[in-house]
Amino acid sequence: MSNLIPVPMTKGELLTVLADVAHRIHHGDSWEGNLQWEMPDESDGPDVKFRVRGAYRIGNADGSQGGMRLIGTVP
């Protein structure tokens, strides 16, 4: 999928990302992207429920090329 290193997230943080993606798609502000979530490592801590990485386009609603939101760290 990508070479981004997944970042730890709580359930609430992942739901916020998913809501943002859904909102942007609904309003024509994101034309493409990908998102992956997986089970955390035990070393991530008790509040971490997911490890997440991805990228999706933002800022397309005004007719411009917009930008890209990256989720994860660059190796």
ABEGO torsion letter per residue (X at the ends): XBABBBBBBBAAAAAAAAAAAAAAAAAGABABEBBBBBBBBAAAEAABABBBBEBBBBGAAAGBAEBBBBBEBBX
